[in-house]
Amino acid sequence: VQLQASGGGLVQAGGSLEVSCVASGGTFSRYAWGWFRQAPGKEREFVAAFSRSGRSSDYAPSVKDRFTISRDSSKNTVTLQMTNLKPEDTAVYYCATDRREWLSWYYIPRSQGEYEYWGQGTQVTVSS
C-alpha cells in the first residue's frame, strides 16, 4: 500500500483548506483511515479518523466542528476538509491506514501505533 498526500499550503486564519490522500496497492474500502499532524517541536497527534465501514468517525477536541474527514472509494481517496483554521493548526499533516480487517467495522483507531501505512505528509501553514 502506498499513500500520497497532497493539498497543503498557506492560508490566513479563518480560512479553509483541504488535504487529500490517494491510496494504491490495497483494498481501500476495507480499511480504517486517519489523519495525524505534527507541529514544530511537538509530537505527532491524532486529528481525525473513521472506521472500516466509514460510518463512524472521531475527531480531536481541538478540531471538532471545524474539520471533516471523508472518503471517495471510487477514487481511493481520503480527504480532510478544514475550516475556520487557526494558527495552532499549523503542522505537517499525515494520512494513515489501518489494514486490520479483523477489526469491527465500527471501531475507530486513534493511536499512531495502530496504523501500518503512512503518507509522506503535507505542510499546512495558517498565518495570523
N, CA, C and O of each residue as an XYZ file, in Angstrom:
512
protein
N       0.839     -1.190      0.000
C       0.000      0.000      0.000
C       0.877      1.244      0.000
O       1.826      1.353      0.776
N       0.549      2.161     -0.868
C       1.261      3.437     -0.904
C       0.262      4.570     -0.765
O      -0.812      4.551     -1.366
N       0.631      5.555      0.036
C      -0.237      6.697      0.273
C       0.466      7.966     -0.169
O       1.635      8.186      0.150
N      -0.247      8.791     -0.897
C       0.314     10.044     -1.389
C      -0.574     11.187     -0.923
O      -1.718     11.318     -1.357
N      -0.034     12.008     -0.036
C      -0.793     13.146      0.494
C      -0.513     14.396     -0.328
O       0.578     14.574     -0.870
N      -1.507     15.243     -0.406
C      -1.358     16.498     -1.144
C      -2.374     17.508     -0.646
O      -3.269     17.178      0.133
N      -2.225     18.749     -1.106
C      -3.235     19.757     -0.838
C      -2.897     20.748      0.248
O      -3.680     21.665      0.500
N      -1.761     20.600      0.900
C      -1.404     21.565      1.925
C      -1.073     22.906      1.312
O      -1.040     23.055      0.091
N      -0.825     23.887      2.175
C      -0.475     25.204      1.684
C      -0.543     26.240      2.775
O      -0.585     25.926      3.964
N      -0.554     27.497      2.338
C      -0.594     28.633      3.251
C      -1.974     29.268      3.182
O      -2.494     29.514      2.094
N      -2.564     29.534      4.336
C      -3.893     30.134      4.380
C      -3.957     31.072      5.586
O      -3.268     30.865      6.585
N      -4.775     32.084      5.479
C      -4.948     33.006      6.607
C      -5.887     32.411      7.646
O      -6.726     31.567      7.335
N      -5.733     32.856      8.858
C      -6.616     32.408      9.926
C      -8.073     32.669      9.550
O      -8.413     33.724      9.014
N      -8.912     31.703      9.837
C     -10.316     31.799      9.459
C     -10.624     31.204      8.103
O     -11.789     31.039      7.741
N      -9.595     30.885      7.358
C      -9.786     30.334      6.030
C      -9.988     28.830      6.047
O     -10.055     28.197      7.101
N     -10.083     28.275      4.834
C     -10.327     26.836      4.675
C      -9.276     26.220      3.769
O      -8.674     26.892      2.932
N      -9.074     24.938      3.957
C      -8.117     24.200      3.151
C      -8.521     22.738      3.157
O      -9.169     22.263      4.089
N      -8.138     22.043      2.122
C      -8.448     20.623      2.030
C      -7.173     19.851      1.723
O      -6.425     20.215      0.816
N      -6.930     18.799      2.469
C      -5.803     17.916      2.187
C      -6.361     16.557      1.814
O      -7.369     16.114      2.365
N      -5.699     15.899      0.875
C      -6.173     14.618      0.376
C      -5.069     13.580      0.411
O      -3.881     13.899      0.466
N      -5.495     12.336      0.377
C      -4.561     11.218      0.401
C      -5.067     10.184     -0.592
O      -6.180      9.674     -0.462
N      -4.250      9.882     -1.573
C      -4.611      8.891     -2.574
C      -3.868      7.602     -2.264
O      -2.659      7.602     -2.033
N      -4.609      6.510     -2.262
C      -4.030      5.217     -1.912
C      -3.917      4.316     -3.131
O      -4.732      4.387     -4.051
N      -2.909      3.481     -3.125
C      -2.755      2.488     -4.180
C      -2.187      1.211     -3.577
O      -1.486      1.247     -2.566
N      -2.496      0.089     -4.205
C      -1.895     -1.167     -3.781
C      -2.652     -1.924     -2.717
O      -2.088     -2.832     -2.107
N      -3.905     -1.594     -2.466
C      -4.650     -2.318     -1.446
C      -6.139     -2.237     -1.675
O      -6.600     -1.565     -2.597
N      -6.907     -2.936     -0.820
C      -8.365     -2.887     -0.906
C      -8.841     -1.736     -0.041
O      -9.223     -1.906      1.117
N      -8.805     -0.608     -0.620
C      -9.016      0.665      0.065
C     -10.259      0.674      0.947
O     -10.194      1.113      2.096
N     -11.369      0.206      0.440
C     -12.650      0.352      1.120
C     -12.777     -0.524      2.357
O     -13.746     -0.373      3.101
N     -11.838     -1.435      2.611
C     -11.938     -2.306      3.780
C     -11.175     -1.779      4.994
O     -11.248     -2.367      6.074
N     -10.455     -0.693      4.830
C      -9.548     -0.248      5.873
C     -10.086      0.961      6.646
O     -10.876      1.752      6.131
N      -9.634      1.076      7.887
C      -9.855      2.299      8.646
C      -8.781      3.311      8.244
O      -7.677      2.940      7.847
N      -9.128      4.596      8.354
C      -8.222      5.657      7.909
C      -8.167      6.775      8.935
O      -9.134      7.042      9.649
N      -7.029      7.411      8.988
C      -6.889      8.508      9.919
C      -5.977      9.598      9.403
O      -5.192      9.408      8.473
N      -6.111     10.753     10.044
C      -5.205     11.873      9.808
C      -4.545     12.251     11.129
O      -5.200     12.313     12.170
N      -3.262     12.498     11.073
C      -2.489     12.963     12.218
C      -1.744     14.218     11.789
O      -1.658     14.527     10.600
N      -1.210     14.934     12.763
C      -0.418     16.116     12.430
C       0.715     16.279     13.427
O       0.648     15.818     14.567
N       1.760     16.952     12.958
C       2.903     17.208     13.817
C       3.347     18.645     13.620
O       3.778     19.037     12.536
N       3.235     19.417     14.680
C       3.681     20.808     14.669
C       5.155     20.866     15.056
O       5.659     19.946     15.700
N       5.844     21.926     14.676
C       7.266     22.044     15.017
C       7.497     21.926     16.512
O       6.849     22.603     17.310
N       8.427     21.056     16.880
C       8.774     20.892     18.284
C       7.793     20.095     19.103
O       7.937     19.980     20.320
N       6.783     19.538     18.433
C       5.768     18.777     19.164
C       5.679     17.354     18.614
O       6.169     17.054     17.525
N       5.046     16.499     19.392
C       4.851     15.131     18.949
C       3.665     15.052     17.976
O       2.769     15.897     17.990
N       3.687     14.046     17.162
C       2.581     13.847     16.236
C       1.324     13.494     17.022
O       1.377     12.716     17.975
N       0.194     14.070     16.618
C      -1.046     13.878     17.349
C      -2.190     13.472     16.429
O      -2.173     13.732     15.226
N      -3.159     12.843     17.018
C      -4.369     12.408     16.315
C      -5.210     13.619     15.935
O      -5.371     14.554     16.719
N      -5.747     13.582     14.708
C      -6.636     14.644     14.253
C      -8.045     14.105     14.005
O      -9.020     14.607     14.565
N      -8.138     13.088     13.168
C      -9.455     12.544     12.818
C      -9.275     11.149     12.248
O      -8.204     10.797     11.754
N     -10.344     10.356     12.324
C     -10.286      9.006     11.756
C     -11.693      8.492     11.540
O     -12.642      8.962     12.168
N     -11.821      7.526     10.649
C     -13.087      6.822     10.560
C     -12.846      5.324     10.483
O     -11.751      4.855     10.170
N     -13.903      4.598     10.779
C     -13.841      3.149     10.882
C     -13.799      2.501      9.505
O     -13.900      3.179      8.483
N     -13.652      1.218      9.492
C     -13.628      0.472      8.235
C     -14.905      0.689      7.441
O     -14.870      0.765      6.213
N     -16.021      0.787      8.128
C     -17.296      0.989      7.433
C     -17.415      2.387      6.851
O     -18.183      2.617      5.917
N     -16.643      3.327      7.412
C     -16.782      4.714      7.010
C     -17.961      5.414      7.660
O     -18.185      6.603      7.429
N     -18.710      4.689      8.467
C     -19.911      5.260      9.075
C     -19.666      5.821     10.459
O     -20.509      6.542     10.993
N     -18.531      5.504     11.047
C     -18.174      6.023     12.362
C     -16.911      6.851     12.216
O     -15.945      6.425     11.583
N     -16.925      8.035     12.808
C     -15.750      8.896     12.737
C     -15.530      9.559     14.091
O     -16.435      9.618     14.922
N     -14.336     10.047     14.295
C     -13.994     10.701     15.542
C     -12.987     11.802     15.246
O     -12.229     11.732     14.279
N     -12.996     12.812     16.094
C     -12.126     13.961     15.901
C     -11.468     14.354     17.218
O     -12.027     14.137     18.293
N     -10.298     14.925     17.123
C      -9.671     15.519     18.301
C     -10.529     16.699     18.743
O     -11.089     17.402     17.902
N     -10.640     16.924     20.033
C     -11.467     18.038     20.506
C     -11.077     19.379     19.886
O     -11.933     20.239     19.681
N      -9.804     19.560     19.591
C      -9.330     20.847     19.079
C      -9.798     21.129     17.654
O      -9.757     22.274     17.204
N     -10.244     20.089     16.940
C     -10.655     20.296     15.553
C     -12.122     19.961     15.322
O     -12.655     20.212     14.242
N     -12.767     19.401     16.318
C     -14.158     19.006     16.151
C     -15.012     20.201     15.769
O     -14.834     21.300     16.296
N     -15.930     19.983     14.860
C     -16.835     21.003     14.317
C     -16.144     21.947     13.338
O     -16.786     22.846     12.794
N     -14.850     21.756     13.106
C     -14.147     22.552     12.105
C     -13.595     21.685     10.974
O     -13.505     22.132      9.830
N     -13.223     20.439     11.297
C     -12.633     19.538     10.312
C     -13.627     18.416     10.001
O     -14.431     18.022     10.846
N     -13.549     17.912      8.765
C     -14.391     16.797      8.362
C     -13.554     15.805      7.559
O     -12.898     16.171      6.583
N     -13.588     14.557      7.982
C     -12.890     13.502      7.253
C     -13.896     12.756      6.397
O     -15.022     12.496      6.819
N     -13.471     12.415      5.187
C     -14.376     11.702      4.284
C     -13.547     10.855      3.334
O     -12.325     10.985      3.265
N     -14.226      9.994      2.610
C     -13.514      9.177      1.635
C     -14.357      9.025      0.374
O     -15.585      9.099      0.401
N     -13.655      8.812     -0.719
C     -14.279      8.520     -2.000
C     -13.664      7.212     -2.472
O     -12.561      7.188     -3.017
N     -14.394      6.130     -2.255
C     -13.851      4.813     -2.579
C     -13.598      4.646     -4.072
O     -12.694      3.912     -4.471
N     -14.384      5.314     -4.891
C     -14.206      5.193     -6.335
C     -12.884      5.784     -6.796
O     -12.362      5.419     -7.849
N     -12.339      6.712     -5.988
C     -11.073      7.366     -6.319
C      -9.951      6.964     -5.369
O      -8.844      7.495     -5.453
N     -10.237      6.024     -4.463
C      -9.239      5.614     -3.464
C      -8.655      6.816     -2.732
O      -7.445      6.901     -2.523
N      -9.518      7.732     -2.348
C      -9.060      8.996     -1.775
C      -9.726      9.267     -0.440
O     -10.934      9.087     -0.284
N      -8.923      9.704      0.520
C      -9.424     10.160      1.811
C      -9.104     11.646      1.921
O      -7.999     12.081      1.599
N     -10.076     12.409      2.374
C      -9.924     13.864      2.388
C     -10.186     14.408      3.782
O     -11.040     13.904      4.511
N      -9.451     15.426      4.136
C      -9.684     16.155      5.388
C      -9.995     17.598      5.003
O      -9.121     18.336      4.549
N     -11.235     17.981      5.190
C     -11.646     19.356      4.929
C     -11.503     20.151      6.212
O     -12.013     19.756      7.260
N     -10.808     21.270      6.124
C     -10.508     22.070      7.298
C     -11.077     23.468      7.115
O     -10.781     24.140      6.127
N     -11.883     23.898      8.054
C     -12.474     25.228      8.000
C     -12.124     25.991      9.269
O     -11.673     25.417     10.260
N     -12.347     27.318      9.211
C     -12.061     28.172     10.360
C     -10.679     27.845     10.944
O     -10.530     27.633     12.147
N      -9.705     27.812     10.084
C      -8.358     27.418     10.503
C      -7.744     28.446     11.448
O      -7.993     29.647     11.345
N      -6.943     27.937     12.358
C      -6.276     28.764     13.363
C      -4.766     28.585     13.241
O      -4.305     27.562     12.735
N      -3.996     29.562     13.696
C      -2.534     29.424     13.632
C      -2.035     28.147     14.307
O      -1.034     27.571     13.882
N      -2.719     27.712     15.341
C      -2.295     26.494     16.040
C      -2.572     25.230     15.231
O      -2.170     24.142     15.643
N      -3.243     25.347     14.101
C      -3.429     24.203     13.208
C      -2.218     23.995     12.303
O      -2.147     23.004     11.576
N      -1.280     24.913     12.347
C      -0.080     24.793     11.530
C       0.693     23.535     11.897
O       1.061     23.333     13.054
N       0.933     22.695     10.899
C       1.604     21.415     11.137
C       1.806     20.699      9.809
O       1.296     21.117      8.770
N       2.552     19.625      9.872
C       2.595     18.682      8.756
C       1.502     17.649      9.014
O       1.438     17.046     10.085
N       0.659     17.461      8.031
C      -0.471     16.549      8.160
C      -0.172     15.231      7.449
O       0.270     15.211      6.300
N      -0.422     14.137      8.158
C      -0.148     12.803      7.645
C      -1.432     11.987      7.569
O      -2.239     11.991      8.499
N      -1.610     11.293      6.461
C      -2.691     10.313      6.385
C      -2.110      8.942      6.704
O      -0.915      8.701      6.532
N      -2.967      8.060      7.166
C      -2.513      6.724      7.537
C      -3.670      5.744      7.418
O      -4.838      6.122      7.518
N      -3.330      4.490      7.204
C      -4.357      3.469      7.119
C      -4.040      2.277      8.008
O      -2.888      1.871      8.159
N      -5.098      1.732      8.589
C      -5.025      0.569      9.453
C      -5.634     -0.589      8.678
O      -6.837     -0.586      8.420
N      -4.839     -1.570      8.303
C      -5.315     -2.642      7.431
C      -5.834     -3.866      8.182
O      -6.025     -4.917      7.570
N      -6.060     -3.762      9.455
C      -6.508     -4.916     10.228
C      -7.975     -5.213      9.882
O      -8.891     -4.568     10.393
N      -8.167     -6.170      9.034
C      -9.513     -6.475      8.551
C     -10.323     -7.293      9.539
O     -11.501     -7.555      9.296
N      -9.710     -7.708     10.667
C     -10.490     -8.432     11.664
C     -11.147     -7.487     12.666
O     -11.918     -7.920     13.522
N     -10.840     -6.209     12.558
C     -11.471     -5.240     13.451
C     -12.952     -5.088     13.142
O     -13.405     -5.346     12.027
N     -13.683     -4.669     14.145
C     -15.087     -4.342     13.935
C     -15.215     -3.276     12.858
O     -14.356     -2.401     12.749
N     -16.259     -3.338     12.076
C     -16.494     -2.340     11.053
C     -16.690     -0.941     11.640
O     -16.610      0.058     10.926
N     -16.948     -0.884     12.948
C     -17.243      0.405     13.557
C     -16.170      0.880     14.530
O     -16.320      1.926     15.162
N     -15.095      0.119     14.650
C     -14.003      0.524     15.538
C     -13.206      1.644     14.881
O     -12.930      1.594     13.683
N     -12.833      2.662     15.670
C     -12.066      3.792     15.150
C     -10.687      3.796     15.801
O     -10.576      4.090     16.991
N      -9.654      3.484     15.061
C      -8.298      3.526     15.650
C      -7.845      4.967     15.846
O      -7.958      5.790     14.938
N      -7.340      5.264     17.018
C      -6.953      6.631     17.351
C      -5.474      6.797     17.683
O      -4.983      7.923     17.749
N      -4.777      5.724     17.889
C      -3.371      5.831     18.257
C      -2.480      5.530     17.057
O      -2.833      4.730     16.190
N      -1.342      6.170     17.021
C      -0.437      6.031     15.881
C       0.007      4.590     15.664
O       0.165      4.139     14.529
N       0.204      3.885     16.756
C       0.700      2.523     16.669
C      -0.245      1.556     15.989
O       0.150      0.447     15.626
N      -1.493      1.967     15.813
C      -2.467      1.103     15.164
C      -2.413      1.200     13.646
O      -3.003      0.381     12.943
N      -1.715      2.187     13.155
C      -1.680      2.429     11.721
C      -0.391      1.865     11.118
O       0.712      2.103     11.608
N      -0.577      1.123     10.055
C       0.554      0.424      9.444
C       1.225      1.236      8.344
O       2.450      1.234      8.225
N       0.425      1.930      7.542
C       0.973      2.651      6.404
C       0.698      4.144      6.547
O      -0.363      4.575      6.998
N       1.702      4.906      6.140
C       1.638      6.354      6.298
C       1.992      7.066      5.001
O       2.838      6.614      4.230
N       1.321      8.191      4.785
C       1.709      9.053      3.682
C       2.924      9.878      4.076
O       3.390      9.810      5.214
N       3.430     10.654      3.134
C       4.671     11.379      3.377
C       4.453     12.702      4.102
O       5.419     13.333      4.532
N       3.226     13.122      4.243
C       2.940     14.368      4.951
C       2.835     15.551      4.010
O       3.513     15.616      2.985
N       1.971     16.488      4.379
C       1.819     17.709      3.601
C       1.706     18.885      4.574
O       0.999     18.806      5.579
N       2.407     19.966      4.267
C       2.505     21.102      5.179
C       1.279     21.992      5.067
O       0.853     22.370      3.975
N       0.722     22.318      6.239
C      -0.355     23.297      6.327
C       0.130     24.424      7.230
O       0.523     24.189      8.373
N       0.101     25.634      6.716
C       0.542     26.794      7.484
C      -0.588     27.810      7.546
O      -1.122     28.224      6.516
N      -0.946     28.208      8.760
C      -2.023     29.170      8.960
C      -1.418     30.436      9.546
O      -0.845     30.414     10.635
N      -1.547     31.530      8.825
C      -0.992     32.798      9.284
C      -2.039     33.581     10.072
O      -3.238     33.492      9.808
N      -1.557     34.340     11.035
C      -2.486     35.113     11.882
C      -2.764     36.477     11.296
O      -3.520     37.256     11.876
